[in-house]
């Protein structure tokens, strides 16, 4: 269900303090409790915290807001974040506070967390010791509201931020059933993150008796797309954002409906070997899948390319397969209404009009940092962030933007566990980018120039799991794509 403009209250932004004042607010923790030694003090006024516009909410006083405690207490769902982070990623702890779960009015029912069977679910976490900031996020893929808990929420909570996340208003592989017209389901994602940001700011103000001094937006994949869209369309709500491999939607391309059918068409020929394999490999490279990523192609073919193409094509262009729903899995070329043969450029204008509802422009209004791996073979970097970086520059917003191409990174960090000698995790690079954004906003320290971040000489897997330098001093090469 799409939101109307009046669905959420307007939050008036405070006047912008000086950089030094912002830095002081961000770095000075605020105790949300009574005196130390009173373990129940932070729950004393729990019942008075109301999330504006929520149809349902339930609040809990927790000894631990990170997954070090919420897994056992039932305040997260590990299935939501499975496969997104390296297995050995450290889990911070020592963050007591309040968690609020709930949902906003909606008509779709794909999200089954809490047994609610109700979409537009959210989670808001309010640490006892608050640094003055708020981080909001939408989820990657079609996952539910806890999907960022390991990759993002644990870390920002341990740094003192309040945190809020939304399920984007529809979830699961049949998300395209939501909405009345093509493109509506994805358009709702944008509305839901705008809604959450407004109400989370109001909720934070109730909890700490002052509004957040800093509101940052971040997310990966589809969540990264939301970061881009929000900073283009609602910059008044945010101070900045970090986009982790955001999905690119452009009505005239490139977009995933252009390159994924080529992967489905040429990969089986490549995998079969023989006479056509060499040409099929070249065709995959030409479609954007980078040389050197071949070892990842079997995994992405099995788990990502086919499903992603079919469900997003159904959302954008349901008429392609007539009365069928999301096509036929792994259909060979020549099969009627087969997504392997889908040609976005040749489709009727209705498909481009659906994409136009959700399209990006590059006209960001707040500082934005993008990170993406060079071995991303779900959203190949040459068809995604390289293009978005050009869009930002062409829109005259390059002074608000930094873009770091992470050599050896791929779309999901769990694959680092499978290929530790070939891949590097993006999680530490996201965190480095996040701290660079903080410094940019609070102290005016502009981040290093956009560049390709090479692998440090001699770095082992343990080092890469914990560090990611963006300054170029230990990189193998540094030019940014033109």
C-alpha positions in Angstrom: 0.0 0.0 0.0 1.3 3.5 -0.9 1.4 6.2 1.7 -0.4 9.5 1.4 1.7 12.6 2.1 -0.3 13.1 5.3 0.3 9.6 6.7 3.0 10.8 9.1 3.6 13.9 11.1 6.1 16.5 9.8 9.1 17.0 12.0 10.5 20.5 12.0 14.3 20.4 11.7 16.4 22.4 14.1 18.6 25.2 12.8 22.0 24.0 11.8 24.6 24.4 14.7 28.2 25.1 14.0 30.6 22.2 13.1 32.2 22.4 16.5 28.9 22.3 18.3 27.8 19.3 16.3 31.0 17.5 17.0 30.6 18.1 20.7 27.0 16.9 20.6 27.9 13.8 18.7 30.9 12.8 20.8 29.4 13.6 24.2 27.2 10.6 25.3 23.8 11.5 26.9 22.6 9.3 29.8 18.9 8.5 29.2 18.6 7.1 32.7 18.7 8.1 36.3 21.9 7.7 38.4 24.1 4.7 37.8 23.4 1.8 40.0 19.7 1.8 39.3 19.4 -1.0 36.7 15.7 -0.4 36.1 15.9 3.4 35.7 15.9 3.4 32.0 12.6 1.6 31.9 10.8 4.0 34.3 9.0 5.9 31.5 8.9 3.2 28.9 5.1 3.2 28.7 5.1 6.9 27.8 7.1 6.5 24.6 4.7 6.4 21.6 5.7 5.9 18.0 3.6 8.5 16.1 1.3 6.9 13.5 2.0 3.3 14.6 -1.0 1.0 14.5 0.7 -1.4 17.0 3.8 -1.2 19.1 5.3 -3.2 21.9 8.3 -2.0 23.9 10.9 -3.9 25.9 13.5 -2.9 28.4 16.6 -4.9 27.3 20.0 -5.5 29.0 21.4 -5.9 25.5 20.3 -4.2 22.2 22.9 -5.9 20.0 22.6 -9.4 18.6 24.8 -10.5 21.5 21.6 -10.4 23.5 18.7 -10.0 21.1 19.1 -13.5 19.6 18.5 -15.1 22.9 15.8 -12.7 24.0 13.9 -13.1 20.8 14.2 -9.4 19.8 15.8 -10.2 16.4 15.4 -12.9 13.8 18.7 -14.4 12.6 16.9 -15.6 9.4 16.5 -12.0 8.4 20.3 -11.4 8.3 21.5 -14.9 7.3 24.2 -14.8 4.7 25.0 -11.1 4.8 28.1 -11.0 6.9 31.3 -13.0 7.4 30.9 -15.7 10.1 33.8 -14.3 12.1 32.5 -10.8 12.3 32.8 -9.6 15.9 29.6 -9.0 17.9 29.8 -6.0 20.2 28.0 -6.0 23.5 27.3 -3.8 26.5 24.4 -1.8 25.0 21.4 -1.7 27.3 18.3 0.2 26.3 14.8 0.1 24.9 13.5 -1.7 21.8 10.2 -0.8 20.2 8.7 -3.2 17.6 5.5 -2.4 15.7 3.8 -1.7 12.5 2.2 1.2 10.6 -1.2 0.8 8.9 -0.9 -1.3 5.7 -3.0 -3.7 3.7 -0.3 -6.3 2.8 0.6 -9.3 5.0 3.9 -10.8 3.8 5.9 -10.1 7.0 5.2 -12.8 9.6 7.6 -11.6 12.4 5.9 -11.8 15.8 3.1 -13.8 14.2 1.6 -10.5 13.1 1.2 -11.2 9.4 1.3 -7.5 8.8 3.7 -5.4 6.6 5.2 -2.0 7.4 6.8 -3.5 10.5 9.6 -1.5 12.1 12.1 -1.7 14.9 13.5 1.2 16.9 16.3 0.8 19.4 17.2 3.5 21.9 20.4 2.9 23.9 20.7 4.1 27.5 23.9 6.0 26.6 23.2 8.1 23.5 25.6 10.0 21.4 22.9 12.3 20.1 22.6 10.7 16.6 20.1 8.6 14.8 20.7 6.0 12.1 17.9 4.8 9.9 17.9 2.0 7.3 15.9 0.0 4.9 16.6 -3.6 4.3 18.5 -5.4 1.5 16.7 -7.7 -0.9 13.2 -8.4 0.2 14.1 -9.1 3.8 12.4 -8.1 7.0 13.2 -5.3 9.5 16.1 -7.2 11.3 18.1 -7.8 8.2 20.7 -5.1 9.0 21.2 -6.2 12.7 24.6 -7.9 12.2 26.0 -5.7 9.5 24.9 -2.3 10.6 22.8 -2.1 13.8 25.2 -3.9 16.1 28.0 -1.5 15.2 26.1 1.8 15.3 24.4 0.9 18.6 27.8 0.1 20.1 28.8 3.7 19.1 25.9 5.2 20.9 23.5 5.8 18.0 19.7 5.3 18.2 18.7 3.0 15.3 15.6 2.4 13.3 14.8 0.1 10.4 11.8 -0.8 8.3 10.7 -3.8 6.3 10.0 -1.4 3.4 6.2 -2.2 3.4 6.4 -5.6 1.6 8.7 -8.6 1.9 9.6 -12.0 0.4 9.9 -13.2 -3.2 6.3 -12.3 -4.0 6.7 -8.7 -3.0 5.4 -7.7 -6.4 1.8 -8.6 -5.5 1.7 -5.4 -3.4 0.4 -2.2 -5.0 -2.1 -1.5 -7.7 0.2 -0.9 -10.7 3.7 -1.9 -11.9 6.4 -0.2 -9.8 4.1 0.5 -6.8 5.7 -2.1 -4.5 9.2 -0.6 -4.9 7.8 2.9 -4.7 6.4 2.0 -1.3 9.9 1.2 0.0 10.8 4.9 -0.5 7.7 6.1 1.2 8.2 3.7 4.2 11.7 4.9 4.9 10.6 8.5 4.7 7.8 7.7 7.1 10.1 5.8 9.5 12.7 8.6 9.5 10.1 11.2 10.6 8.6 9.1 13.3 11.9 7.8 14.6 13.1 11.4 15.0 9.9 12.1 17.0 10.4 9.0 19.1 14.0 9.8 19.8 12.9 13.3 21.0 10.4 11.7 23.4 13.1 9.4 24.8 15.9 11.8 25.3 14.0 15.1 25.5 15.8 16.6 22.6 15.8 15.9 18.9 18.7 14.1 17.3 21.7 16.3 16.4 22.5 14.1 13.5 20.3 11.8 11.3 22.2 9.5 9.0 20.7 7.0 6.4 22.5 3.9 5.3 21.8 0.4 3.8 23.1 -2.2 1.4 21.8 -3.3 -2.0 18.1 -2.3 -2.1 18.8 -0.5 1.2 21.6 1.4 -0.6 19.1 2.3 -3.3 16.9 3.8 -0.6 19.8 5.9 0.7 20.3 7.4 -2.8 16.6 8.0 -3.3 16.1 9.7 0.1 19.1 12.0 -0.3 17.7 13.0 -3.8 14.1 13.4 -2.7 14.1 14.2 1.0 17.5 15.8 1.9 15.7 17.9 4.5 15.4 14.8 6.7 19.0 13.8 6.8 22.5 15.1 7.3 24.1 12.5 5.1 24.3 8.9 4.1 26.4 5.8 3.2 25.2 3.8 0.2 26.5 0.2 0.3 26.2 -1.2 -3.3 22.8 0.4 -3.9 20.6 -0.9 -6.8 20.5 1.4 -9.8 17.1 2.1 -11.4 17.1 4.2 -14.6 14.2 4.1 -17.0 16.6 4.3 -20.0 19.1 1.8 -18.4 21.3 0.4 -17.3 19.2 -1.5 -14.7 19.1 -5.1 -13.7 16.5 -6.0 -16.2 19.1 -5.3 -18.9 22.1 -7.4 -17.7 20.5 -10.3 -15.8 18.8 -11.9 -18.9 22.2 -11.9 -20.6 23.6 -13.7 -17.6 20.8 -16.3 -17.8 21.3 -16.7 -21.5 25.1 -17.0 -21.7 26.1 -18.7 -18.4 24.7 -22.2 -19.2 26.7 -22.1 -22.5 29.8 -21.1 -20.6 29.3 -23.7 -17.9 28.8 -26.5 -20.4 32.3 -25.9 -21.9 33.0 -26.9 -25.4 33.0 -24.8 -28.6 30.7 -21.9 -27.4 32.2 -21.4 -24.0 34.8 -18.8 -25.0 32.2 -16.6 -26.8 29.8 -17.0 -23.9 32.4 -15.8 -21.5 33.1 -12.8 -23.6 29.4 -12.0 -23.8 29.2 -12.1 -20.0 32.1 -9.7 -19.7 30.4 -7.4 -22.3 27.2 -7.5 -20.2 29.2 -6.1 -17.2 30.2 -9.2 -15.3 33.9 -8.5 -14.7 36.8 -10.6 -15.8 38.2 -12.4 -12.8 34.7 -13.0 -11.3 34.2 -16.3 -13.1 34.6 -18.3 -9.9 31.5 -16.6 -8.5 29.3 -17.2 -11.5 28.0 -20.7 -10.5 26.9 -19.4 -7.1 25.1 -16.3 -8.4 23.5 -18.3 -11.2 22.1 -20.8 -8.7 20.9 -18.4 -6.0 20.5 -14.9 -7.4 20.4 -14.2 -11.2 17.3 -16.2 -12.1 15.1 -15.4 -9.1 16.1 -11.7 -9.1 15.3 -11.3 -12.8 11.9 -13.0 -12.6 10.5 -11.3 -9.5 11.7 -7.8 -10.4 10.6 -8.2 -14.0 7.2 -9.2 -12.6 7.1 -6.0 -10.6 8.1 -3.8 -13.5 6.6 -5.6 -16.5 4.0 -8.2 -15.5 2.6 -8.3 -19.0 5.6 -10.0 -20.4 4.5 -13.5 -19.3 0.8 -12.9 -19.5 -1.3 -14.6 -16.8 1.8 -16.4 -15.4 3.4 -15.0 -12.3 7.2 -14.4 -12.3 7.9 -16.6 -15.3 9.5 -20.0 -15.4 12.6 -20.8 -13.3 15.7 -21.5 -15.4 13.8 -21.7 -18.7 16.1 -22.3 -21.7 16.2 -19.7 -24.4 13.4 -20.1 -26.9 10.8 -21.0 -24.3 7.7 -18.8 -24.7 7.7 -15.9 -22.2 11.1 -16.9 -20.9 13.0 -14.3 -18.8 16.2 -15.6 -20.4 15.1 -13.9 -23.6 13.7 -10.8 -21.9 14.7 -7.6 -23.8 13.9 -4.5 -21.7 14.8 -2.1 -24.5 12.2 -3.7 -26.8 9.4 -3.8 -24.3 6.4 -1.4 -24.4 6.7 2.1 -22.8 4.7 0.9 -19.8 7.8 -0.9 -18.5 9.9 2.3 -18.7 7.1 4.2 -17.0 7.1 1.8 -14.1 10.8 2.2 -13.7 10.4 6.0 -13.9 8.4 5.9 -10.6 11.4 4.6 -8.8 14.2 6.1 -10.9 17.3 7.8 -9.6 18.6 11.1 -10.9 21.9 11.7 -9.1 20.6 15.0 -7.7 21.6 14.4 -4.1 21.1 17.2 -1.6 23.3 15.9 1.3 26.7 14.3 1.5 26.8 10.8 0.3 29.5 8.1 0.3 29.1 5.0 -1.9 31.1 1.7 -1.5 30.8 -1.2 -3.9 32.9 -4.3 -4.6 34.6 -4.7 -8.0 33.6 -8.4 -8.0 29.9 -7.7 -7.4 28.2 -10.1 -9.9 24.6 -9.5 -8.9 24.8 -5.7 -9.6 28.0 -5.4 -11.7 29.8 -2.3 -10.7 30.2 -1.0 -14.3 26.4 -1.1 -14.6 25.7 0.3 -11.2 27.8 2.5 -9.0 30.2 3.6 -11.8 27.1 4.9 -13.6 25.6 6.5 -10.5 28.8 8.3 -9.8 28.7 9.8 -13.3 25.0 10.8 -12.7 26.0 12.7 -9.5 28.8 14.5 -11.2 26.6 15.4 -14.3 23.9 16.7 -11.9 26.5 19.1 -10.5 26.5 17.4 -7.1 30.1 16.0 -7.1 31.1 18.2 -4.2 28.7 16.2 -2.0 29.9 12.8 -3.1 32.6 10.2 -2.6 32.8 6.9 -4.3 35.1 4.0 -3.3 35.4 0.9 -5.5 36.5 -1.9 -3.2 38.9 -4.3 -5.0 37.9 -7.9 -4.3 34.5 -7.2 -2.7 31.4 -9.0 -3.9 27.7 -8.5 -3.2 27.3 -10.6 0.0 30.1 -10.8 2.6 29.2 -14.4 3.5 31.0 -15.5 0.3 34.2 -14.4 1.9 34.0 -17.5 4.1 33.8 -19.6 0.9 36.6 -17.8 -0.9 38.9 -16.2 1.8 41.8 -16.1 -0.6 39.9 -14.3 -3.4 37.5 -11.9 -1.7 37.5 -9.2 0.9 34.6 -8.2 3.1 32.8 -4.9 2.5 31.6 -4.6 6.1 34.8 -2.9 7.4 34.8 -0.6 4.3 31.2 0.4 5.1 32.3 1.3 8.6 35.3 3.2 7.5 33.1 5.1 5.1 30.6 5.8 7.9 33.3 7.2 10.2 34.6 9.3 7.2 31.0 10.7 6.8 30.9 11.6 10.5 34.2 13.5 10.3 33.0 15.2 7.1 29.8 16.4 8.8 31.1 17.2 12.3 34.6 18.6 11.7 34.6 19.5 8.0 37.3 16.9 7.2 36.5 16.0 3.6 37.0 12.3 2.9 39.8 11.0 0.6 39.1 11.5 -3.1 37.0 8.9 -4.9 39.2 6.0 -5.9 39.6 2.2 -6.4 40.6 0.8 -3.0 43.2 -1.8 -3.8 44.1 -4.8 -1.6 46.9 -3.9 0.9 50.1 -5.8 0.1 50.4 -8.9 2.3 47.1 -8.4 4.1 45.6 -11.7 5.4 41.9 -12.5 5.8 41.9 -11.5 9.5 43.3 -8.1 8.7 40.8 -7.5 6.0 38.0 -8.4 8.3 38.9 -5.6 10.7 40.3 -2.8 8.5 39.7 -0.9 5.3 41.7 2.2 4.5 40.2 4.6 2.0 43.1 7.1 1.9 45.1 5.3 -0.9 48.4 5.1 1.0 48.4 1.3 1.0 46.5 0.7 -2.2 47.7 -0.9 -5.4 46.0 1.7 -7.6 43.9 4.8 -7.0 42.2 6.2 -10.1 38.4 6.7 -10.0 36.5 5.7 -13.0 35.5 8.5 -15.4 
